[in-house]
Amino acid sequence: MKKIIALTLAVVLSLNTALRADEGMWLLPLLQKIGFPEMQKLGVRLTAEQIYSINNSSLKDAIVIFGGGCTGELVSEQGLILTNHHCGYGAIQQHSSVEHDYLKDGFWAMSHEQELATPGLAVYFLESFEDVTDSINAATAGIDDENERQTAIRKKTAELTAKYQGLKGIRSTVSSFYAGNVFYLIVYKIYNDVRMVGAPPSSIGKFGGDTDNWMWPRHTGDFSMFRVYADKDGNPAEYSPDNVPYKPKQHLKVSIKGVEKSDFTMIMGYPGRTQRYMTSWELDERMNISNAYRIHIRGIRLDLMKNDMEADRKVRIQYASKHAGVSNYWKNAIGMNKALQHLKIYEKKQQQENDFTAWLNANDARKQKYGDALNLIQTSISNRTEITKNSMYYNEAIAGSEIVANALTVNSYLNAIKQQEDGEKKAEMLANLKESEESFFKDYNKPTDIKITKALFKDFIENVDAQYSLDVFAQIDSLYDGDVDKFVDAMFAASIFCDKEKMDNFLENPDEEILNADLASQIYTSFIKISAGLRTSLLQSNASYNKGRRLYENGLIEKNAGTKAMYPDANSTMRLTYGTVQDYYPADAVHYDYITTLEGVMQKEDPDNLFEFEVPQRLKDLHNAKDYGRYAMKNGKLPIAFLSTNDITGGNSGSPIMNARGELIGLAFDGNWEALSGDIYFYPELQRCINVDIRYVLFIIDKYAGAKHLVDEMTIVK
């Protein structure tokens, strides 16, 4: 497999001017040979070792996985973290109530003692990144059956990670790259004591709401602040008042010099998933099944949520984070489909496949080696069409009902507890379940869930073939005269999964008879049964699919050697992307500048839509007085957001965007509407990364919130 890596290196090293400065999410261990020469041409002033080093302190030590799917960066010697407001949104909502509405009013800790412990929130520091491809290949040598190959990989992965098992605060994993052609063993150190330090009100941190999401021009102060705590020796520790602020190996300096068009930029973070080497058959599946069903089903949930949120302040707080989570990829799916169609990406993928086939047919050895790749992919996609459709409906519609989702959680916990023999572990798992239920009911509104469940169940029954339906739904006809509303009302009237008092009593003495009689629990049983069958069928289809993908990407590496960069798709591992500050032209005669200012916030204020476009009076006063302090631009205006050509995707939210000296100039928080096809096809003329300018962040902390002590804690450079 070293041949694969050598080919990958050869692809990039032979590119010279063919390598695009803005495309690619590059693996840091290969930075010295891949990408860095081009970065030097663009003006980076750091060495590759200063950016990424396993043996010495480097910029990578200031970057963390924040929570379950974002990036954050250390900006002080006392463990202070910056990330996006939407990344911290769940934590902000978790601490909010009608009495202390931090979503509406914001939150600022004026001392360490006022910082809020946030159970369930953790950050991950990258410890090591080791190529284990040879070990995996040795374990799979001679295995032709794809399922057996995956079993062998899992066994070898367990061996490779075994030495890290049981180590406090350590997690290890083996990640695959290039569709299973390359493997790395990655080790993280996890800190669980993370406390909320500061967050602007949603009228700043979420300004524009769903309307502006994925859009430019943007005027959102999308940031929040947290602090990592450790024990007195700097090691990971559960929350304790005795813990102290973590002293990082490195933190980012913060530049208030500002940005100009064509300035060099780089972003380090944890991009989630891209599929740049997707075929036309996979693209058709994404557009017409995954995206189409996600748009339809989530649209139903969002409309009903929003109605209740607008009618009741308490419900607005309870469902703020849920609505944002459902909405984000609902709108993403809409924009992606539009961009894919507009840019004719399907036709481009077909052309790539035709070129690949012509390349194969020109050489018998290549045809023998890679000739089955595309056929395996096409056949597998065709065979799994019905499975994929029905899986989407189960995941989006059935599990989209909160009462059902809670039944899934509780039953899964109880089944795990039942299989556990250790009494202490059983007690610990039950305590965790009780804590989970406390969190569930804190942010639960039964009337809202009833409306959503009725709508989702009706849609499911209307669109899913009877052979894939839930067994328990037969009762709708036999016991409830075909009336879905009556069935749902009966379920909610009797179920323990939507009533905190009933759930508390049940958990004090779990009774299987009560569980089995509960309609929501019966849905869980049917759900698990059908889902297991769908998974089995999908695994059979995916065995051929996985083999086809591995062959295809291997063949592309060989085909493109010397002509086109072959960076691996994003997979939630640390990457670096570089580019420049740039404007763009989204349509004929339309030009978007690269920067926005506070003037735009005032222009967008909408008294008829305070849910999305409210402007706080304090911000108006500062604007009217032009009281921007040292954070204003040379023209006297206050910057808010700027564009760059950096290649990002979901997971990069909160990532630091840095200048040529590695100094923080902003936080990446979104992509642009016209290029939401970017996870599948990078379109350089249109694709832009939207970043909140660090000067606006500092202005809000300092001038708006009066939390200058937090700015003073940072290393500010000009």
TAQUILIN-V669859 format. One record per residue. N is the residue number from 1. PHI is phi in radians with two decimals (999 if undefined). Layout:
BEGIN
n & phi
N & PHI
N & PHI
END
This chain:
BEGIN
n & phi
1 & 999
2 & -1.07
3 & -1.08
4 & -1.08
5 & -1.10
6 & -1.09
7 & -1.12
8 & -1.05
9 & -1.09
10 & -1.09
11 & -0.97
12 & -1.36
13 & -1.16
14 & -1.68
15 & -1.33
16 & 0.96
17 & -1.37
18 & -1.29
19 & -1.33
20 & -1.34
21 & -1.23
22 & -1.79
23 & -1.78
24 & 2.13
25 & -1.97
26 & -1.59
27 & -1.24
28 & -1.15
29 & -1.07
30 & -1.79
31 & -1.03
32 & -1.00
33 & -1.80
34 & -2.01
35 & 1.65
36 & -1.12
37 & -0.98
38 & -1.22
39 & -1.06
40 & -1.13
41 & -1.10
42 & -1.41
43 & 2.04
44 & -1.03
45 & -1.92
46 & -1.85
47 & -1.53
48 & -1.06
49 & -1.14
50 & -1.23
51 & -1.41
52 & -2.49
53 & -2.60
54 & -1.46
55 & -1.49
56 & -2.22
57 & -1.09
58 & -2.66
59 & -0.99
60 & -1.06
61 & -1.30
62 & -1.67
63 & -1.92
64 & -2.30
65 & -1.31
66 & -1.84
67 & 1.13
68 & -1.61
69 & -2.98
70 & -2.32
71 & -2.11
72 & -2.44
73 & -2.43
74 & -1.38
75 & -2.19
76 & -2.73
77 & -1.34
78 & -1.97
79 & 1.31
80 & -1.29
81 & -2.04
82 & -1.88
83 & -2.62
84 & -1.33
85 & -1.08
86 & -1.26
87 & -1.36
88 & -1.53
89 & -1.01
90 & -1.06
91 & -1.20
92 & -1.07
93 & -1.15
94 & -1.02
95 & -1.54
96 & -1.56
97 & -2.63
98 & -1.09
99 & -1.31
100 & -2.24
101 & -1.54
102 & -1.22
103 & -1.12
104 & -1.44
105 & -1.73
106 & 1.44
107 & -2.58
108 & -2.49
109 & -1.46
110 & -1.60
111 & -2.76
112 & -1.05
113 & -1.14
114 & -1.52
115 & -1.19
116 & -1.74
117 & -1.07
118 & -2.22
119 & -0.97
120 & 1.62
121 & -1.66
122 & -2.48
123 & -2.18
124 & -2.07
125 & -1.79
126 & -1.29
127 & -1.74
128 & -2.70
129 & -2.55
130 & -2.11
131 & -1.25
132 & -2.11
133 & -1.02
134 & -1.08
135 & -1.14
136 & -1.15
137 & -1.13
138 & -1.12
139 & -1.27
140 & -1.86
141 & -1.02
142 & 1.41
143 & -1.64
144 & -1.67
145 & -1.23
146 & -1.17
147 & -1.15
148 & -1.15
149 & -1.09
150 & -1.12
151 & -1.10
152 & -1.14
153 & -1.14
154 & -1.10
155 & -1.13
156 & -1.17
157 & -1.03
158 & -1.07
159 & -1.16
160 & -1.18
161 & -1.63
162 & -1.03
163 & -1.19
164 & -1.72
165 & -1.15
166 & 1.50
167 & -1.33
168 & -1.08
169 & 1.28
170 & -2.02
171 & -2.31
172 & -2.18
173 & -2.67
174 & -1.90
175 & -1.90
176 & -1.76
177 & -2.32
178 & 0.92
179 & 1.02
180 & 1.62
181 & -1.65
182 & -2.36
183 & -2.36
184 & -2.25
185 & -1.58
186 & -2.08
187 & -2.09
188 & -2.11
189 & -1.90
190 & -1.96
191 & -1.95
192 & -1.72
193 & -1.67
194 & -2.11
195 & -2.02
196 & -1.34
197 & -1.92
198 & -2.82
199 & -2.73
200 & -1.22
201 & -1.09
202 & -1.04
203 & -1.12
204 & -1.93
205 & -1.22
206 & -2.24
207 & -1.01
208 & 1.76
209 & 0.84
210 & -1.20
211 & -1.06
212 & -1.56
213 & -0.97
214 & 1.23
215 & -1.96
216 & -2.31
217 & -1.28
218 & -2.15
219 & -2.39
220 & -1.81
221 & -1.52
222 & -1.43
223 & -2.60
224 & -2.63
225 & -2.29
226 & -2.41
227 & -2.37
228 & -1.58
229 & -2.01
230 & -2.43
231 & -1.29
232 & -1.10
233 & -1.68
234 & 1.47
235 & -1.65
236 & -1.01
237 & -2.69
238 & -1.15
239 & -0.92
240 & -2.71
241 & -1.11
242 & -1.48
243 & -1.13
244 & -2.20
245 & -0.97
246 & -1.22
247 & -1.76
248 & -1.27
249 & -1.11
250 & -2.69
251 & -2.30
252 & -1.44
253 & -1.30
254 & -2.02
255 & -1.70
256 & -1.88
257 & -1.17
258 & 1.64
259 & -2.14
260 & -2.25
261 & -0.99
262 & 1.37
263 & -1.07
264 & -1.17
265 & -2.42
266 & -2.51
267 & -2.23
268 & -2.07
269 & -3.13
270 & -2.14
271 & -1.05
272 & -1.29
273 & -2.50
274 & -2.19
275 & -2.38
276 & -1.18
277 & -1.82
278 & -1.10
279 & -1.57
280 & -1.13
281 & -1.23
282 & -1.15
283 & -1.11
284 & -1.07
285 & -1.10
286 & -1.10
287 & -1.24
288 & -1.70
289 & -2.09
290 & -1.01
291 & -1.18
292 & -1.07
293 & -1.23
294 & -1.09
295 & -1.07
296 & -1.15
297 & -1.25
298 & -1.17
299 & -1.05
300 & -1.09
301 & -1.09
302 & -1.12
303 & -1.07
304 & -1.24
305 & -1.05
306 & -1.07
307 & -1.01
308 & -1.28
309 & -1.16
310 & -1.26
311 & -1.58
312 & -2.54
313 & -1.08
314 & -1.09
315 & -1.14
316 & -1.03
317 & -1.20
318 & -1.06
319 & -1.84
320 & -1.03
321 & -1.21
322 & -1.08
323 & -1.08
324 & -1.10
325 & -1.14
326 & -1.20
327 & -1.22
328 & -0.97
329 & -1.53
330 & -1.16
331 & -1.22
332 & -1.02
333 & -1.11
334 & -1.08
335 & -1.14
336 & -1.08
337 & -1.07
338 & -1.12
339 & -1.17
340 & -1.05
341 & -1.24
342 & -1.08
343 & -1.52
344 & 0.96
345 & -1.22
346 & -1.03
347 & -1.15
348 & -1.15
349 & -1.15
350 & -1.07
351 & -1.13
352 & -1.07
353 & -1.17
354 & -1.11
355 & -1.12
356 & -1.12
357 & -1.13
358 & -1.09
359 & -1.11
360 & -1.09
361 & -1.18
362 & -1.41
363 & -2.63
364 & -1.08
365 & -1.13
366 & -1.17
367 & -1.09
368 & -1.13
369 & -1.36
370 & -2.08
371 & -1.09
372 & -1.54
373 & -0.96
374 & -1.17
375 & -1.14
376 & -1.09
377 & -1.16
378 & -1.04
379 & -1.12
380 & -1.13
381 & -1.08
382 & -1.10
383 & -1.22
384 & -1.80
385 & -0.99
386 & -1.14
387 & -1.09
388 & -1.12
389 & -1.00
390 & -1.24
391 & -1.10
392 & -1.06
393 & -1.18
394 & -1.17
395 & -1.26
396 & -1.64
397 & -1.65
398 & -1.16
399 & -1.27
400 & -1.34
401 & -1.41
402 & -1.15
403 & -1.12
404 & -1.23
405 & -1.03
406 & -1.20
407 & -1.09
408 & -1.07
409 & -1.11
410 & -1.12
411 & -1.10
412 & -1.10
413 & -1.05
414 & -1.11
415 & -1.13
416 & -1.18
417 & -1.11
418 & -1.07
419 & -1.46
420 & -1.45
421 & -1.63
422 & -1.30
423 & -1.06
424 & -1.15
425 & -1.17
426 & -1.05
427 & -1.11
428 & -1.14
429 & -1.15
430 & -1.16
431 & -1.10
432 & -1.12
433 & -1.14
434 & -1.08
435 & -1.13
436 & -1.08
437 & -1.22
438 & -1.02
439 & -1.13
440 & -1.06
441 & -1.29
442 & -1.04
443 & -2.01
444 & -2.12
445 & -2.16
446 & -1.02
447 & -1.04
448 & -1.14
449 & -1.14
450 & -1.07
451 & -1.05
452 & -1.16
453 & -1.09
454 & -1.04
455 & -1.14
456 & -1.20
457 & -1.11
458 & -1.08
459 & -1.17
460 & -1.07
461 & -1.07
462 & -1.24
463 & -1.99
464 & -1.84
465 & -1.02
466 & -0.97
467 & -1.14
468 & -1.83
469 & -1.34
470 & -1.31
471 & -0.99
472 & -1.15
473 & -1.20
474 & -1.09
475 & -1.16
476 & -1.06
477 & -1.41
478 & -1.32
479 & -2.01
480 & -2.19
481 & 0.95
482 & 1.31
483 & -1.67
484 & -1.09
485 & -1.05
486 & -1.12
487 & -1.06
488 & -1.15
489 & -1.06
490 & -1.11
491 & -1.09
492 & -1.20
493 & -1.17
494 & -1.90
495 & -1.25
496 & -1.41
497 & -1.45
498 & -2.20
499 & -2.32
500 & -1.09
501 & -1.09
502 & -1.09
503 & -1.15
504 & -1.04
505 & -1.12
506 & -1.10
507 & -1.22
508 & -1.25
509 & -2.66
510 & -0.96
511 & -2.21
512 & -1.11
513 & -1.12
514 & -1.10
515 & -1.10
516 & -1.18
517 & -1.44
518 & -1.31
519 & -1.08
520 & -1.14
521 & -1.23
522 & -1.15
523 & -1.10
524 & -0.98
525 & -1.06
526 & -1.13
527 & -1.03
528 & -1.10
529 & -1.10
530 & -1.17
531 & -1.07
532 & -1.09
533 & -1.14
534 & -1.12
535 & -1.12
536 & -1.08
537 & -1.11
538 & -1.17
539 & -1.08
540 & -1.11
541 & -1.22
542 & -1.28
543 & -1.05
544 & -1.19
545 & -1.06
546 & -1.08
547 & -1.15
548 & -1.06
549 & -1.15
550 & -1.11
551 & -1.15
552 & -1.12
553 & -1.21
554 & -1.07
555 & -1.13
556 & -1.10
557 & -1.03
558 & -1.19
559 & -1.10
560 & -1.58
561 & -0.94
562 & 1.54
563 & -2.21
564 & -2.55
565 & -1.16
566 & -2.13
567 & -1.32
568 & -1.32
569 & -1.02
570 & -1.10
571 & -2.62
572 & 1.20
573 & -1.82
574 & -1.10
575 & -2.36
576 & -2.15
577 & -2.28
578 & -2.27
579 & -3.05
580 & -2.52
581 & -1.29
582 & -2.60
583 & -1.53
584 & -2.86
585 & -2.04
586 & -1.30
587 & -2.78
588 & -0.97
589 & 1.18
590 & -2.02
591 & -2.17
592 & -1.92
593 & -1.19
594 & -1.54
595 & -2.48
596 & -2.08
597 & -2.33
598 & -1.09
599 & -0.98
600 & -1.18
601 & -1.10
602 & -1.12
603 & -1.22
604 & -1.53
605 & -0.91
606 & -2.42
607 & -1.04
608 & -1.52
609 & -2.46
610 & -1.22
611 & -1.09
612 & -2.14
613 & -2.21
614 & -1.51
615 & -2.04
616 & -1.06
617 & -1.06
618 & -1.03
619 & -1.18
620 & -1.09
621 & -1.10
622 & -1.12
623 & -1.14
624 & -1.10
625 & -1.48
626 & 0.91
627 & -1.56
628 & -1.79
629 & 1.05
630 & -1.42
631 & -1.68
632 & -1.33
633 & -1.38
634 & -1.06
635 & -1.48
636 & 1.53
637 & -1.55
638 & -1.72
639 & -1.29
640 & -2.10
641 & -2.43
642 & -2.50
643 & -1.80
644 & -2.50
645 & -1.61
646 & -1.06
647 & -1.56
648 & -2.31
649 & -2.71
650 & -0.93
651 & 1.82
652 & -1.33
653 & -0.93
654 & 1.59
655 & -1.11
656 & -1.30
657 & -1.79
658 & -2.12
659 & -1.54
660 & -1.11
661 & -1.69
662 & 1.36
663 & -1.63
664 & -1.24
665 & -2.07
666 & 3.02
667 & -2.17
668 & -1.19
669 & -2.47
670 & -2.90
671 & -1.95
672 & -1.80
673 & -0.99
674 & -1.19
675 & -2.20
676 & -1.25
677 & -1.38
678 & -1.06
679 & -1.12
680 & -1.92
681 & -2.61
682 & -1.45
683 & -2.03
684 & -1.05
685 & -1.16
686 & -1.96
687 & -1.25
688 & -2.38
689 & -1.74
690 & -1.72
691 & -2.20
692 & -1.43
693 & -1.22
694 & -1.07
695 & -1.17
696 & -1.21
697 & -0.99
698 & -1.16
699 & -1.06
700 & -1.11
701 & -1.11
702 & -1.41
703 & -1.41
704 & -1.38
705 & -1.60
706 & 1.22
707 & -1.85
708 & -1.04
709 & -1.03
710 & -1.28
711 & -1.17
712 & -1.08
713 & -1.27
714 & -1.49
715 & -1.68
716 & -1.60
717 & -2.22
718 & -1.95
END
